[in-house]
Structure formats: structure tokens, C-alpha cells
Amino acid sequence: MSSFLLESSRKLARRQLLREWGSWKN
């Protein structure tokens, strides 16, 4: 279960990072 949580949190962080990057670029 913890591994699943870790993966989901990692995915969320990556998505947020990508979104921030996009907003910073534009």
C-alpha cells in the first residue's frame, strides 16, 4: 500500500512540476 501511495505522490509531484514549468515558460 505504501508503495502505491509513493507512486501516486510521485506522479502528482511530476504533474505539478510540469504544470509549473509550462506556466513559467508561457
The first five atom37 places (N, CA, C, CB, O) and aatype in JSON, in Angstrom:
{
  "aatype": [12, 15, 15, 13, 10, 10, 6, 15, 15, 1, 11, 10, 0, 1, 1, 5, 10, 10, 1, 6, 17, 7, 15, 17, 11, 2],
  "atom_mask": [
    [1, 1, 1, 1, 1],
    [1, 1, 1, 1, 1],
    [1, 1, 1, 1, 1],
    [1, 1, 1, 1, 1],
    [1, 1, 1, 1, 1],
    [1, 1, 1, 1, 1],
    [1, 1, 1, 1, 1],
    [1, 1, 1, 1, 1],
    [1, 1, 1, 1, 1],
    [1, 1, 1, 1, 1],
    [1, 1, 1, 1, 1],
    [1, 1, 1, 1, 1],
    [1, 1, 1, 1, 1],
    [1, 1, 1, 1, 1],
    [1, 1, 1, 1, 1],
    [1, 1, 1, 1, 1],
    [1, 1, 1, 1, 1],
    [1, 1, 1, 1, 1],
    [1, 1, 1, 1, 1],
    [1, 1, 1, 1, 1],
    [1, 1, 1, 1, 1],
    [1, 1, 1, 0, 1],
    [1, 1, 1, 1, 1],
    [1, 1, 1, 1, 1],
    [1, 1, 1, 1, 1],
    [1, 1, 1, 1, 1]
  ],
  "atom_positions": [
    [[0.84, -1.2, 0.0], [0.0, 0.0, 0.0], [0.89, 1.26, 0.0], [-0.96, 0.0, 1.24], [0.66, 2.2, -0.76]],
    [[1.88, 1.24, 0.85], [2.76, 2.43, 0.92], [3.41, 2.68, -0.44], [3.85, 2.24, 2.01], [3.56, 3.83, -0.86]],
    [[3.78, 1.6, -1.13], [4.42, 1.77, -2.44], [3.45, 2.45, -3.4], [4.88, 0.39, -3.02], [3.85, 3.32, -4.17]],
    [[2.18, 2.07, -3.34], [1.17, 2.69, -4.22], [1.06, 4.18, -3.92], [-0.21, 2.0, -4.06], [0.98, 5.01, -4.82]],
    [[1.05, 4.5, -2.61], [0.95, 5.91, -2.22], [2.16, 6.69, -2.72], [0.83, 6.04, -0.68], [2.04, 7.81, -3.21]],
    [[3.31, 6.06, -2.6], [4.54, 6.73, -3.04], [4.48, 7.01, -4.53], [5.78, 5.88, -2.7], [4.82, 8.1, -4.99]],
    [[4.04, 6.0, -5.29], [3.95, 6.17, -6.75], [2.97, 7.28, -7.1], [3.52, 4.84, -7.43], [3.25, 8.13, -7.95]],
    [[1.81, 7.28, -6.44], [0.8, 8.3, -6.74], [1.33, 9.68, -6.39], [-0.53, 8.01, -5.96], [1.16, 10.64, -7.15]],
    [[1.99, 9.78, -5.24], [2.53, 11.09, -4.84], [3.59, 11.54, -5.84], [3.12, 11.03, -3.4], [3.68, 12.72, -6.18]],
    [[4.4, 10.59, -6.3], [5.45, 10.94, -7.25], [4.83, 11.44, -8.56], [6.37, 9.72, -7.53], [5.28, 12.43, -9.14]],
    [[3.77, 10.73, -9.0], [3.09, 11.15, -10.23], [2.52, 12.55, -10.07], [1.97, 10.15, -10.61], [2.62, 13.38, -10.97]],
    [[1.9, 12.79, -8.91], [1.3, 14.1, -8.67], [2.37, 15.18, -8.69], [0.54, 14.12, -7.33], [2.19, 16.24, -9.31]],
    [[3.47, 14.93, -8.02], [4.55, 15.92, -7.98], [5.05, 16.2, -9.39], [5.72, 15.43, -7.07], [5.28, 17.35, -9.75]],
    [[5.22, 15.13, -10.18], [5.72, 15.33, -11.55], [4.74, 16.17, -12.35], [5.96, 13.96, -12.25], [5.14, 17.05, -13.12]],
    [[3.44, 15.9, -12.17], [2.43, 16.65, -12.93], [2.47, 18.12, -12.52], [1.01, 16.06, -12.7], [2.4, 19.01, -13.37]],
    [[2.57, 18.36, -11.2], [2.6, 19.74, -10.73], [3.84, 20.45, -11.27], [2.57, 19.79, -9.18], [3.78, 21.61, -11.67]],
    [[4.97, 19.73, -11.27], [6.2, 20.33, -11.76], [6.04, 20.7, -13.23], [7.39, 19.37, -11.57], [6.43, 21.79, -13.66]],
    [[5.47, 19.78, -14.0], [5.27, 20.04, -15.43], [4.37, 21.25, -15.63], [4.67, 18.8, -16.14], [4.63, 22.1, -16.48]],
    [[3.3, 21.33, -14.84], [2.38, 22.45, -14.97], [3.09, 23.76, -14.65], [1.15, 22.26, -14.03], [2.94, 24.75, -15.37]],
    [[3.88, 23.76, -13.57], [4.6, 24.97, -13.2], [5.57, 25.37, -14.31], [5.36, 24.77, -11.86], [5.69, 26.55, -14.65]],
    [[6.25, 24.38, -14.88], [7.2, 24.65, -15.95], [6.49, 25.31, -17.12], [7.89, 23.35, -16.4], [6.96, 26.31, -17.67]],
    [[5.32, 24.74, -17.49], [4.56, 25.28, -18.62], [4.16, 26.72, -18.34], [0.0, 0.0, 0.0], [4.32, 27.58, -19.2]],
    [[3.64, 26.98, -17.15], [3.19, 28.34, -16.83], [4.4, 29.28, -16.82], [2.46, 28.37, -15.45], [4.28, 30.43, -17.24]],
    [[5.55, 28.81, -16.36], [6.74, 29.66, -16.32], [7.23, 29.95, -17.74], [7.85, 28.99, -15.5], [7.66, 31.06, -18.05]],
    [[7.15, 28.91, -18.61], [7.61, 29.09, -19.99], [6.71, 30.1, -20.71], [7.61, 27.74, -20.75], [7.19, 31.0, -21.39]],
    [[5.39, 29.93, -20.54], [4.46, 30.84, -21.23], [4.29, 32.06, -20.38], [3.08, 30.18, -21.49], [3.55, 32.97, -20.76]]
  ]
}
